[in-house]
Amino acid sequence: MNAEGPADPLGAEEYRVKTGQAGMRIDRFVKDRRPELSRREIVFWIQEQGILCNGRPTRKGAILCEGDRVELRIPSGSTGGGVAPEPDIELRILWEDSVLVAVDKAPGMPTHPLHAGERGTVANGLVALYPEMEGVGFSPREPGILHRLDRDTSGVLLAARKDSAFEKLRVEFEQGRVVKVYYAVVHGRPEPEGVISRPVASRGRRARRVEVVRDELAARGLRGYSPAETHYSTVRTSRGFSFVRLRMTTGARHQLRAHMAFLGHPVVGDPVYGRTPRASRPGQQPERHLLHAAELRFFHPQQGKPIKIRSPIPADMRSFLKNLTRT
């Protein structure tokens, strides 16, 4: 092995961190050795485990020590794959200006491609409408997108059209200063209001679900440990179901669905954390989990003024609630 890592026959490169390189972030270290890669491409390959430290997955902000072994399993000439524009995708625009756009994501539509070449996502529609977004953000598969909604979650999804806006709002999201309000239909009858403050973690990046961490013992074998706090209030209850308002400032994966299930009131229609209600009449069975991102509040990254973006309760959720009130 050469200390400066000639490419092996399989296309992998390996580097040893020297004394003068100790203390560098791994993304900067990789950039110095592969200057043709952009920052977002490097982050993409870190997320895809194409960049390893001492044989293990790492994160973009990891600090290197002398002697660390950095492996690059990146195909020569690869850019990490972008998002193909799809002009035929119809997106309902809730907010638009020169630096931001918010869409009303439909249930069943993925936020962004999970695999190269995947189509039919919000991201594909966005880059068709706003080509400048293709170079914004950390990952080529998430151009400008500031947060994620699960495939079957509907509602407000915010994206940046410029790097400057993305960077400012990314910090606001990470520091919990962006308020996200959701509505959901859940099983049972929760307390009138309450707070669930428990971290969530997973058993790997590809794991289908996350676990609510009860204590240190429960956290063994888990990864991706994230703080998570959910405020809930019950709007109304009928026939064993409740319509609830959920507010969070954290943004852990599956946070709301996992927290409500942990509370004993899973979201109706959730095949991962919940249970299927018995349909007492035709049309009552939901086709997706009934969770809706209704409101997003933040300060505009350029103007500094408070912004509130709302999405109305979708038809399928309203229909389910209406059926509950019938006798």
Helices and strands as residue ranges (DSSP letters): E 13-16, G 19-21, H 26-33, H 39-47, E 51-53, E 56-57, E 69-72, E 93-96, E 100-105, H 122-129, G 131-135, E 154-160, H 163-174, E 179-187, E 193-197, E 200-202, E 210-212, E 223-226, E 229-238, E 241-248, H 255-263, E 291-299, E 306-310, H 315-325
